[in-house]
Each structure stands twice: as structure tokens, then as C-alpha cells.
Amino acid sequence: MSVGSTWGYRIRNFVLALVVFTMMIEFPSLLSAVVIDIVETVSIQWGGYEAYAAAFTYLSSNPNVFSAVVYLLFGVVVFAWVLVMRRRGSRVAPVAAEAGTAGEQVVDAAAPVQATQLGFASPAPEPPAQVSFRVRDVPRAVWFDAVLLALGMQFVTTLLMTLVLLLFPAAMEEYRSMIDASGVSEYGIAWFLATVVLPPIVEETGFRGLGLTYLKRAGVQFAVANVLQAVAFGIFHMNLTQGIYTFVLGLFYAAHASGSIVPVMLLHAVYNFMGTMGQDLLYAVAPWMPYWFEVGLGVVLVIVAVLSLRDRGLHHPRS
């Protein structure tokens, strides 16, 4: 493959990563508007404005139901993209391997191919990086580390939010108002879907799945790619307080990668649970826990989890 083709491949995948991040940031607002328009159109046609008023009142009173519907639609878009990526990769890989064996050049493969040297056939190129949802091959200790890291980061978030309160009190007030209206404390099936199940699946597949995979294909160093996806993840939450602590979380989510994004989904799910119902349960069981102990425990758990992952060589995916 020519140098131009290699750079073209890298630039194309870098642009695709940016498109993914933009989609992840913008689509929730777009889909929210679509859902509202559909509810308005259908309710008015079926029952008139009284039905529309009733439907609007229901969605306003049940924000978790609304969020769950939006995330379901969001998930359809994200997983459709993954499906297209995997199908294209499965078509290109055999062709690239064949060309590598025969010593041919592949101009439009899904991964760069080394040119033939000294008349010998170049080795078959590796298949393009894909989003992996494997579970069986992931070591058991990784699942434990994911939970440990989630618990630790929840406690560390307490420290981050304290810093935000001291530096940006207006932002913290805006955050509290948003949380009060979000329904995260209205526990039930809709809350479980909208908080613990769907966001980890959809967000991890988009940011740490598609986004990081394209950056890896583009040849971006992991340290840079990790920061890029974490910044996008912070912007995705659309407020300064969440943006700060989700940026930090985004760095650790990717750092936990083990070749599969399923452990990262577990990490995200445990973190979301502990930030809502888990926190209420914890304070009900241990109301005596002082602030300094909570933060210190979080720091220790994060350090232990990261060192454990590093010892297994799973602290980041190799580019």
C-alpha cells in the first residue's frame, strides 16, 4: 500500500471517530424532539388535544419512561452502526489476507497492508479492529476489578463534586436542579432501565466502542485517544458539573478496557447504581461514615483496581 493510501485510511477513520462523537453528543436531544413530535402527532390524531395533554403530563411526570424510550431509539442507531462496521470488516478481512498471501496490494482495505518487499509476499495483515462484546474469554478477576473501580470512582466523585461546589457554585446549583427533575431518585423498572441498563450499554458502545475503535484504526496513540473520548463523554452530559466528573470517569472507563467493552459496561452500570439507589442504601446502613473516610476509601479502591489491571496488562488497549 502506498503512503498516501495509508494516510488516507488513517484520516478517514479519524473523521469517522469525530462523526461518532458528534452523533453521541447530538442524537439524544434530536431523538428527544422526535419522541415528543411523535407523541404529539399520534395523541392528537387519536384523541385530540386532551389526549395530547394527558400524554405530555404523563411523560413530564415520568421522566425515566421518557429517558428509557430515547435510549432505546439511541441504541438502535448505535448498534446499527456497529453492525455495519462488523459486516464491512468481515468482508474486507478475507480479501486483505488473500492479497497478503499473494503479495498483492490492497488499495481500499479496512486496514493498512504492508507493501511487498524484495519480491517476497507480504504477511497477511491483521483484520481491522472491531467493537468486541465477548464475555467468555475475559478473566474473572477483570469483572471484580470493574466493580472495584466503579465503587472507588463513585466515592472519588464526591471529592470532585466538592471541588466543583467550591469553584463553581452556580454550576452545582444548576446540576442539582437538573438531578431533581431527572427522576433518578424515583426507583422502579423505568428507573432501572433508564439509569442502570440502557445508558451503560449505549454510551459504552458509542464512546468506548465505536469511537476508540476508529481512533485505534487511525493510529492515534492511546493516551491521546483516551483524552479525546473522555472530552466527548464530558460534553455529552451538557452541564459543567457532570462534564467535569464524567471526563475523569471517561479516562478510567477506557483505562479498564480488556479487549471487550462488556466489563466497561458493568463498571458503568455499577457506578450509576451506586450514584443513585446504592448511595441511599449505603447511607442508610452506614450513616456514620465521615466524608474523609468515604473519599479515602474511594482513592484506595481506585488505586488497587488500576494496579490490578496493570499487572494483567489490561490497563489500556494497545494501539
N, C-alpha and C positions, 0 to 999 in steps of 0.2 A: 504494500500500500504506500502511496506517495505521502510525503509530509503534509501536503495540502489536504489530502483526504483525511489524515489523522486529525489535523486541527479542525477540519470541518465537522468531523464526528464529535469531537470534544465540545466545540461551540454549540452544536445542535443539542447535545444533552444538557449543557449548562442552561441554555434557553428554556428547555423543557422543564428543568428544575424550577426556574423562576416562574414559569407558567403554572406549575403545580402549586407553588407557594401562594401565588396571586389568587388562584382558584380557591385554595383553602381559606384564605382571608376573606374573600368577597362573597363566596357562594352562600354562607349562612344567611346573610342579610338578603340576598337575592331570593333564596328559597323561602325565607320568612314572608317576603312580599308575595311570592307566588301562592303560598298556602293561604294567606289572607284573601287574596283575589279569588281563589277557587272557592273558599268558604262563602265569600260574599256572593259570588255568581250563583252557586248551587243553592244556597239557602233562599235567596230572593226568588229564584225561579220556582222552587218547590213550595215555599211557604210565605213568600213576600217579605216585607221589611221586618215584620215581627219575628219571623224565623231567623233572619239575619241578626237582629238584635240579641236574640236568645243565644245564637251560636257565638257571637262576639263576646257576650257576657261569660259564656262557658269557658272559652279559651283564655279570657282575661283572668278568670278565677282559677284556672288550672294551667299555669304556665309550664308545668312538667309535661303535660299532654302535648302542648304546642311544641315544646322543645324536642320531644321524642319523635313527633311526626317530621319535623325539619331534619333531624339527624338521620332518620330512615331514608328520606329522599337524598340527603347528602351522601349517605353510604352507598346508595345505588350508583351515583355518579363516580365516586371514588373507586369502587370495586369494578365498575365497567372499565375504567382506565387501566386498572391492574390487569384485568382480563385481556385487554388489547395488548398491553405490554408483554404479557407472558406468551400469548399466541404468536406475536411477531418474533419474539425471541426463540420460540420453539421451531419456527420456520427457518430462521436465519442460521441457527447453530449448526445443523447438519450440513448446510451448504458451505459454511465457513470451514468446517472440519474437512470436508471433501477437498476444498480448494487448498487447504494447508497441506494435505497429503500429496496432492498432485503438483504442488509447487506453483499454483496459480495465485494471482492477486484477486482479492475481492474488494470491489470499489465501494459497494453500498451495504456492507455487512453491519450487524448491530454491535460489533466490537472491532477494534483495530486489528489488522492482520500484519504480521511482520513480513517484509519482502524476502524473496528467495536470495540466499547468499551463496556465492561460489558454485552456483549450479545445483546445489542440493535443495531438496524440498524443504520449505519452512515448516516448523512444527505446527500442528493443528492449534488454532487459537482457542483460548478459553471461551466458553459461551458467555454471552452478555450477562452482567449482574441482574438479578431478578429480586422482586419482593418475596421473601420466604415466610411461609406460615407454618413451617414444620414444628412439631411438638415432640415426637418420639426421640429424636436424636439430641435434644437439649438435655444436658446433665441435670440431675435432680437438684444439685446444690445451686444452680443458677436460679431456679424458681424460688428457693429460700432467700437468696441474695436479693432478688427482685422485691420480695415482701419486706425484707430488712431495709433496703434502700428507700422504699416508699414510706415506711414508718419514720425513718430518720429524717427524710426530707419534709414530712408533714410538720415535725417539730421545728426544723430549721426555718420553715416558712413563718412560724411565729416570730422569730427574730427578724426576718426580712420585713414583715408587716409592721413591726415596731419601728424599724428604721424609716419606713415609708411614712408612718404616722408622725414621726419627729421632723422629717424633712419636707413632706408634702401633705399637711393635714387636710387640705381641701380635696386632694385626690382620695384620701382614705374615707372621707365623708361620702364622696361620690360612689366609692366602692361599696360601702355599707348600704347605701340606698339601693344600688343595683342588686346586691345579695338579698335584701329584704323582699324585692319584687320578683326574684328569680324562682322562688318555690323550692330552693334547695333544702329547706327545713320541713317541707311538707312530705313526710315519708310515706311511701306506698309503692305500688307497682310502677306507676308512671315515673315517680322519682328515681326508682332503681334503674329503669331503662334510660332515662334522660341524664343520669349522673354517673352511674357505675358501669353500665354496659355499653351504650352506644358511643359516647364521646371517646373512651379509650380505643375502641375498635376503629372508628372512622378517623380520628385525629392521628393515631399512630400509623395507620395505613397510608395516610396522606403525607404527613410531615416526615416521619422516620422511615416510612416505606418508600413511597414514590420519590419524594424529594431527595433523600440521601442516596437512593439508588442511582438517580440521574446524575447527581454530583459525583458519585463514585465513577460512573461511566465517563464523565467529563474529565476525570483525572485530577479532581480537586483534592488537595490534602485533607485528611480527616479533620485536623484542627480547624481549618477554615470552613469546611462543610458543616461541622458541628455548630460553629457560631452562626453561620447563615441560617440554618434551620431553626436554631433557638431564637434568633431575632424574629424570624417569620412567625414562630409559635407565640412569641410575646405579643406581636402586633395583632395576631388573630383574636386575642381576648379583648381588644378595643377599649381598654382603660389602663391608666398608668400603674395602679397598684397590682392588678393581675399581670400586667405586662412585665413588671419587674420580676415577680417571683416565678412566673411561668417561663421567662427567659432562662433563669437559673435551673429550673426543673427540666427545661428542654435540653440543656447541656448534659444533665445526668441521665435523662431518658436515653439519649443516643449513646452515652458512655456505657450503658448497660447492654448494648447490642451484643447478641451471641450468634449472629448469623440468621436469627429468626426474630421477627417483631412480636411474636406471641408473648414471650416473657416481659417485653416492654409494655404490652397491653395490660398484663397482670399488674405491673408496677403502677401504671396509670390508674387502673381500677381501684387498687388498694389505697392509693393516695387520695382519690376522690371520695372514697368511702370514709377514710379517716378524717377528711376535712369537713365532713357533714355529720352523719349519724355516729361514726366511730368516735368523733371528738366529744359528742354529747354523752356517749356511753362511758368514755374514759373519765370525763369529769364527774360523772355520777358515781363511778366506782372509786375514783381517787381524787376527791375534791381537795385533798391536802397538798397535791403536787405543786410545789413552788415553780415560779417562772424560770428561775435559773436552772433548776433540775430538768425541766422539760427541754430547754434549749441545749443544755449539756448532753442530755441523753440523745437528742437528735444528731448532734455533731458526732458523737461516738458511734452511733449506728451507721451513719453515712460513711465514716472512715473505715469501719470494719467491712461493710459491704463492698466498697470500692477496692480495698486491698484484697479481699477475697476474689473478686472478679479479675483483678490484675494478676494475681497468682496463677489463674487459669488462662491468662492470655485473652480474656474476653472483655477487657475494659474498653476496647473500641474495635470496630471492624477495620481490617486492613484495606487500604486503598490500592 
